[in-house]
Amino acid sequence: MPTARIASNHFSLGRKWALALLLAGAVVQAGAADLLDTVKARGTLKIATEGTYPPFNFKDKGGQLTGYDVDVARLLAARMGLKAEFITSEWSGILAGLAGNKYDVIVAQVGVNPKREQAFDFSEPYIYSVPQLLVRQDATASYATLADLKGKRLGVGQGSVYEQQARAVPGIEVKSYAAAPDTLSDLAIGRIDAALNDSLMAAYLLKTSKLPVKAGAHVGQVERMAIPFQKGNPQFKAALNQALASARADGSLKAISLKWFGSDVSTAP
């Protein structure tokens, strides 16, 4: 048999197997329950949050979860006719936990970016922010951009989008931290030259901390924070976005923003 014919037969067989696999996948997908059906049957929405990131999600003196994210999550779960069930997770492993079906959604200041959108679906944004630098009160150097920090030490949140942004700039010595207060402490005593966080967190830290630090420049574009969940759940996505839309329309989302920040952070600046 001519070589060309053999190759043609192999190609044809490969196409048949590929088609069979695609059809099998379609059958599995068609038979899979939408996440909305799952949570409705269960009666609860399993929500992952960090629990150590005030004022967004943290534990109060009584050990109860509170914060902007927590209030928003409870509101949305109620609008969907569900009870909010919170699961705390370290930030470094929170997305992996969602991929492993340990919970239904994450409400913990997850920034939307192309890489994450390849792995998960997202709700409409529920909060917006801008990357901002923090520096020591007595700092004389002026950092208008991240590029100005070449040769300097910059503190960032471990696994955060800000860490990714900082490491993308050659020459910056990036030091990652598990918690924002630790970053601020190191900044105050001079172990790092600046810290990078979102503008909302920066405002909260400056408001609540007595450390000798001050606000620096905005150094990036507006960030959209949204709620990720597993792909392939269009009914759940629609229901979640409807809950967000109704909360935005009747002022409930704005009220939560005013409670924690004094301004409406749920709309793009």
Contacts in CASP RR format, 6 or more apart in sequence:
PFRMAT RR
TARGET T0000
AUTHOR 0000-0000-0000
METHOD contacts of the structure
MODEL  1
MPTARIASNHFSLGRKWALALLLAGAVVQAGAADLLDTVKARGTLKIATE
GTYPPFNFKDKGGQLTGYDVDVARLLAARMGLKAEFITSEWSGILAGLAG
NKYDVIVAQVGVNPKREQAFDFSEPYIYSVPQLLVRQDATASYATLADLK
GKRLGVGQGSVYEQQARAVPGIEVKSYAAAPDTLSDLAIGRIDAALNDSL
MAAYLLKTSKLPVKAGAHVGQVERMAIPFQKGNPQFKAALNQALASARAD
GSLKAISLKWFGSDVSTAP
29 232 0 8 1.000
32 232 0 8 1.000
34 232 0 8 1.000
34 233 0 8 1.000
34 234 0 8 1.000
34 235 0 8 1.000
34 236 0 8 1.000
35 104 0 8 1.000
35 229 0 8 1.000
35 230 0 8 1.000
35 233 0 8 1.000
35 235 0 8 1.000
35 236 0 8 1.000
36 233 0 8 1.000
36 235 0 8 1.000
36 236 0 8 1.000
36 239 0 8 1.000
37 235 0 8 1.000
38 104 0 8 1.000
39 45 0 8 1.000
39 46 0 8 1.000
39 80 0 8 1.000
39 82 0 8 1.000
39 104 0 8 1.000
39 236 0 8 1.000
40 82 0 8 1.000
43 81 0 8 1.000
43 82 0 8 1.000
43 83 0 8 1.000
44 77 0 8 1.000
44 82 0 8 1.000
44 83 0 8 1.000
44 84 0 8 1.000
44 85 0 8 1.000
45 73 0 8 1.000
45 76 0 8 1.000
45 77 0 8 1.000
45 80 0 8 1.000
45 82 0 8 1.000
45 83 0 8 1.000
45 84 0 8 1.000
45 85 0 8 1.000
45 104 0 8 1.000
45 105 0 8 1.000
46 85 0 8 1.000
46 87 0 8 1.000
46 102 0 8 1.000
46 103 0 8 1.000
46 104 0 8 1.000
46 105 0 8 1.000
47 73 0 8 1.000
47 77 0 8 1.000
47 84 0 8 1.000
47 85 0 8 1.000
47 86 0 8 1.000
47 87 0 8 1.000
47 103 0 8 1.000
47 104 0 8 1.000
47 105 0 8 1.000
47 106 0 8 1.000
47 107 0 8 1.000
48 86 0 8 1.000
48 87 0 8 1.000
48 88 0 8 1.000
48 89 0 8 1.000
48 94 0 8 1.000
48 97 0 8 1.000
48 98 0 8 1.000
48 102 0 8 1.000
48 103 0 8 1.000
48 105 0 8 1.000
48 106 0 8 1.000
48 107 0 8 1.000
48 108 0 8 1.000
49 57 0 8 1.000
49 65 0 8 1.000
49 69 0 8 1.000
49 70 0 8 1.000
49 73 0 8 1.000
49 86 0 8 1.000
49 87 0 8 1.000
49 88 0 8 1.000
49 89 0 8 1.000
49 106 0 8 1.000
49 107 0 8 1.000
49 108 0 8 1.000
50 56 0 8 1.000
50 57 0 8 1.000
50 88 0 8 1.000
50 89 0 8 1.000
50 90 0 8 1.000
50 91 0 8 1.000
50 94 0 8 1.000
50 108 0 8 1.000
51 57 0 8 1.000
51 58 0 8 1.000
51 59 0 8 1.000
51 65 0 8 1.000
51 88 0 8 1.000
51 108 0 8 1.000
52 58 0 8 1.000
52 59 0 8 1.000
52 178 0 8 1.000
52 179 0 8 1.000
53 69 0 8 1.000
53 91 0 8 1.000
53 108 0 8 1.000
53 109 0 8 1.000
53 179 0 8 1.000
53 180 0 8 1.000
53 201 0 8 1.000
54 67 0 8 1.000
54 204 0 8 1.000
54 208 0 8 1.000
55 67 0 8 1.000
55 68 0 8 1.000
55 204 0 8 1.000
55 260 0 8 1.000
55 261 0 8 1.000
56 67 0 8 1.000
56 68 0 8 1.000
56 69 0 8 1.000
56 108 0 8 1.000
56 109 0 8 1.000
56 200 0 8 1.000
56 201 0 8 1.000
57 65 0 8 1.000
57 66 0 8 1.000
57 67 0 8 1.000
57 68 0 8 1.000
57 69 0 8 1.000
57 70 0 8 1.000
57 107 0 8 1.000
57 108 0 8 1.000
57 109 0 8 1.000
58 65 0 8 1.000
58 66 0 8 1.000
58 67 0 8 1.000
59 65 0 8 1.000
59 66 0 8 1.000
60 66 0 8 1.000
65 86 0 8 1.000
65 88 0 8 1.000
67 260 0 8 1.000
68 127 0 8 1.000
68 256 0 8 1.000
68 257 0 8 1.000
68 259 0 8 1.000
68 260 0 8 1.000
68 261 0 8 1.000
68 265 0 8 1.000
69 107 0 8 1.000
69 108 0 8 1.000
69 109 0 8 1.000
70 86 0 8 1.000
70 107 0 8 1.000
71 256 0 8 1.000
71 259 0 8 1.000
71 260 0 8 1.000
72 107 0 8 1.000
72 126 0 8 1.000
72 127 0 8 1.000
72 247 0 8 1.000
72 253 0 8 1.000
72 256 0 8 1.000
73 84 0 8 1.000
73 86 0 8 1.000
73 105 0 8 1.000
73 107 0 8 1.000
74 84 0 8 1.000
75 243 0 8 1.000
75 247 0 8 1.000
75 252 0 8 1.000
75 253 0 8 1.000
75 256 0 8 1.000
76 107 0 8 1.000
76 227 0 8 1.000
76 240 0 8 1.000
76 243 0 8 1.000
76 244 0 8 1.000
76 247 0 8 1.000
77 83 0 8 1.000
77 84 0 8 1.000
78 84 0 8 1.000
79 242 0 8 1.000
79 243 0 8 1.000
79 246 0 8 1.000
79 247 0 8 1.000
80 239 0 8 1.000
80 240 0 8 1.000
80 243 0 8 1.000
87 102 0 8 1.000
87 103 0 8 1.000
89 97 0 8 1.000
89 102 0 8 1.000
90 178 0 8 1.000
91 108 0 8 1.000
91 157 0 8 1.000
91 158 0 8 1.000
91 159 0 8 1.000
91 160 0 8 1.000
91 178 0 8 1.000
92 158 0 8 1.000
92 159 0 8 1.000
92 178 0 8 1.000
94 106 0 8 1.000
94 108 0 8 1.000
94 110 0 8 1.000
95 106 0 8 1.000
95 110 0 8 1.000
95 116 0 8 1.000
95 119 0 8 1.000
95 120 0 8 1.000
95 228 0 8 1.000
97 103 0 8 1.000
98 105 0 8 1.000
98 106 0 8 1.000
98 120 0 8 1.000
98 228 0 8 1.000
98 229 0 8 1.000
98 230 0 8 1.000
99 119 0 8 1.000
99 120 0 8 1.000
99 230 0 8 1.000
101 230 0 8 1.000
104 229 0 8 1.000
105 227 0 8 1.000
105 228 0 8 1.000
105 229 0 8 1.000
105 240 0 8 1.000
106 227 0 8 1.000
106 228 0 8 1.000
106 229 0 8 1.000
107 227 0 8 1.000
109 127 0 8 1.000
109 198 0 8 1.000
109 225 0 8 1.000
110 116 0 8 1.000
110 122 0 8 1.000
110 225 0 8 1.000
110 226 0 8 1.000
110 227 0 8 1.000
110 228 0 8 1.000
111 161 0 8 1.000
111 223 0 8 1.000
111 224 0 8 1.000
111 225 0 8 1.000
111 226 0 8 1.000
112 122 0 8 1.000
112 125 0 8 1.000
112 223 0 8 1.000
112 224 0 8 1.000
112 225 0 8 1.000
112 226 0 8 1.000
113 161 0 8 1.000
116 122 0 8 1.000
116 228 0 8 1.000
119 231 0 8 1.000
120 228 0 8 1.000
120 229 0 8 1.000
120 230 0 8 1.000
120 231 0 8 1.000
121 228 0 8 1.000
121 229 0 8 1.000
121 230 0 8 1.000
121 231 0 8 1.000
121 232 0 8 1.000
121 233 0 8 1.000
121 237 0 8 1.000
122 226 0 8 1.000
122 227 0 8 1.000
122 228 0 8 1.000
122 229 0 8 1.000
123 226 0 8 1.000
123 227 0 8 1.000
123 228 0 8 1.000
123 229 0 8 1.000
123 237 0 8 1.000
123 240 0 8 1.000
123 241 0 8 1.000
123 244 0 8 1.000
124 226 0 8 1.000
124 241 0 8 1.000
124 244 0 8 1.000
124 245 0 8 1.000
125 224 0 8 1.000
125 225 0 8 1.000
125 226 0 8 1.000
125 268 0 8 1.000
126 225 0 8 1.000
126 226 0 8 1.000
126 227 0 8 1.000
126 244 0 8 1.000
126 253 0 8 1.000
126 266 0 8 1.000
127 200 0 8 1.000
127 225 0 8 1.000
127 257 0 8 1.000
127 265 0 8 1.000
127 266 0 8 1.000
128 222 0 8 1.000
128 223 0 8 1.000
128 224 0 8 1.000
128 225 0 8 1.000
128 265 0 8 1.000
128 266 0 8 1.000
128 267 0 8 1.000
128 268 0 8 1.000
128 269 0 8 1.000
129 198 0 8 1.000
129 199 0 8 1.000
129 200 0 8 1.000
129 201 0 8 1.000
129 222 0 8 1.000
129 223 0 8 1.000
129 225 0 8 1.000
129 265 0 8 1.000
130 198 0 8 1.000
130 199 0 8 1.000
130 218 0 8 1.000
130 220 0 8 1.000
130 221 0 8 1.000
130 222 0 8 1.000
130 223 0 8 1.000
130 269 0 8 1.000
131 162 0 8 1.000
131 165 0 8 1.000
131 196 0 8 1.000
131 197 0 8 1.000
131 198 0 8 1.000
131 199 0 8 1.000
131 218 0 8 1.000
131 219 0 8 1.000
131 220 0 8 1.000
131 221 0 8 1.000
131 223 0 8 1.000
132 196 0 8 1.000
132 197 0 8 1.000
132 198 0 8 1.000
132 199 0 8 1.000
132 202 0 8 1.000
132 215 0 8 1.000
132 216 0 8 1.000
132 217 0 8 1.000
132 218 0 8 1.000
132 219 0 8 1.000
133 143 0 8 1.000
133 194 0 8 1.000
133 195 0 8 1.000
133 196 0 8 1.000
133 215 0 8 1.000
133 216 0 8 1.000
133 217 0 8 1.000
133 219 0 8 1.000
134 184 0 8 1.000
134 187 0 8 1.000
134 194 0 8 1.000
134 195 0 8 1.000
134 196 0 8 1.000
134 197 0 8 1.000
134 202 0 8 1.000
134 205 0 8 1.000
134 206 0 8 1.000
134 213 0 8 1.000
134 214 0 8 1.000
134 215 0 8 1.000
134 216 0 8 1.000
135 141 0 8 1.000
135 143 0 8 1.000
135 187 0 8 1.000
135 193 0 8 1.000
135 194 0 8 1.000
135 195 0 8 1.000
135 213 0 8 1.000
135 214 0 8 1.000
135 216 0 8 1.000
136 187 0 8 1.000
136 188 0 8 1.000
136 190 0 8 1.000
136 212 0 8 1.000
136 213 0 8 1.000
136 214 0 8 1.000
137 212 0 8 1.000
137 213 0 8 1.000
137 214 0 8 1.000
138 212 0 8 1.000
139 193 0 8 1.000
139 194 0 8 1.000
139 214 0 8 1.000
141 193 0 8 1.000
142 148 0 8 1.000
142 217 0 8 1.000
143 149 0 8 1.000
143 152 0 8 1.000
143 194 0 8 1.000
143 216 0 8 1.000
143 217 0 8 1.000
143 219 0 8 1.000
144 217 0 8 1.000
144 219 0 8 1.000
145 217 0 8 1.000
145 219 0 8 1.000
146 154 0 8 1.000
146 165 0 8 1.000
146 166 0 8 1.000
146 169 0 8 1.000
146 172 0 8 1.000
146 196 0 8 1.000
146 219 0 8 1.000
147 169 0 8 1.000
149 166 0 8 1.000
149 169 0 8 1.000
149 172 0 8 1.000
149 193 0 8 1.000
149 194 0 8 1.000
150 169 0 8 1.000
150 170 0 8 1.000
150 171 0 8 1.000
150 172 0 8 1.000
151 171 0 8 1.000
151 172 0 8 1.000
151 173 0 8 1.000
152 172 0 8 1.000
152 173 0 8 1.000
152 193 0 8 1.000
152 194 0 8 1.000
153 173 0 8 1.000
153 175 0 8 1.000
153 191 0 8 1.000
153 192 0 8 1.000
153 193 0 8 1.000
153 194 0 8 1.000
154 166 0 8 1.000
154 172 0 8 1.000
154 173 0 8 1.000
154 174 0 8 1.000
154 175 0 8 1.000
154 192 0 8 1.000
154 193 0 8 1.000
154 194 0 8 1.000
154 195 0 8 1.000
154 196 0 8 1.000
155 166 0 8 1.000
155 174 0 8 1.000
155 175 0 8 1.000
155 176 0 8 1.000
155 177 0 8 1.000
155 183 0 8 1.000
155 186 0 8 1.000
155 187 0 8 1.000
155 192 0 8 1.000
155 194 0 8 1.000
155 195 0 8 1.000
155 196 0 8 1.000
156 162 0 8 1.000
156 163 0 8 1.000
156 166 0 8 1.000
156 174 0 8 1.000
156 175 0 8 1.000
156 176 0 8 1.000
156 177 0 8 1.000
156 183 0 8 1.000
156 195 0 8 1.000
156 196 0 8 1.000
156 197 0 8 1.000
157 163 0 8 1.000
157 176 0 8 1.000
157 177 0 8 1.000
157 178 0 8 1.000
157 180 0 8 1.000
157 183 0 8 1.000
157 197 0 8 1.000
158 176 0 8 1.000
158 177 0 8 1.000
158 178 0 8 1.000
159 176 0 8 1.000
161 223 0 8 1.000
162 196 0 8 1.000
162 197 0 8 1.000
162 198 0 8 1.000
163 174 0 8 1.000
163 176 0 8 1.000
165 196 0 8 1.000
165 220 0 8 1.000
166 172 0 8 1.000
166 174 0 8 1.000
166 196 0 8 1.000
167 174 0 8 1.000
175 186 0 8 1.000
175 191 0 8 1.000
175 192 0 8 1.000
177 183 0 8 1.000
177 186 0 8 1.000
180 197 0 8 1.000
180 201 0 8 1.000
180 205 0 8 1.000
181 205 0 8 1.000
181 209 0 8 1.000
183 192 0 8 1.000
183 195 0 8 1.000
183 197 0 8 1.000
184 195 0 8 1.000
184 205 0 8 1.000
184 209 0 8 1.000
184 211 0 8 1.000
184 213 0 8 1.000
185 211 0 8 1.000
186 192 0 8 1.000
187 193 0 8 1.000
187 194 0 8 1.000
187 195 0 8 1.000
187 211 0 8 1.000
187 213 0 8 1.000
188 211 0 8 1.000
188 212 0 8 1.000
188 213 0 8 1.000
194 216 0 8 1.000
195 213 0 8 1.000
196 219 0 8 1.000
197 205 0 8 1.000
198 223 0 8 1.000
199 218 0 8 1.000
200 261 0 8 1.000
200 265 0 8 1.000
202 215 0 8 1.000
202 216 0 8 1.000
203 215 0 8 1.000
203 261 0 8 1.000
204 261 0 8 1.000
205 213 0 8 1.000
206 213 0 8 1.000
206 214 0 8 1.000
206 215 0 8 1.000
222 268 0 8 1.000
222 269 0 8 1.000
224 268 0 8 1.000
227 240 0 8 1.000
229 236 0 8 1.000
229 237 0 8 1.000
229 240 0 8 1.000
244 253 0 8 1.000
246 252 0 8 1.000
247 253 0 8 1.000
248 254 0 8 1.000
248 266 0 8 1.000
248 267 0 8 1.000
253 266 0 8 1.000
254 264 0 8 1.000
254 266 0 8 1.000
256 266 0 8 1.000
257 263 0 8 1.000
257 264 0 8 1.000
257 265 0 8 1.000
257 266 0 8 1.000
258 264 0 8 1.000
END
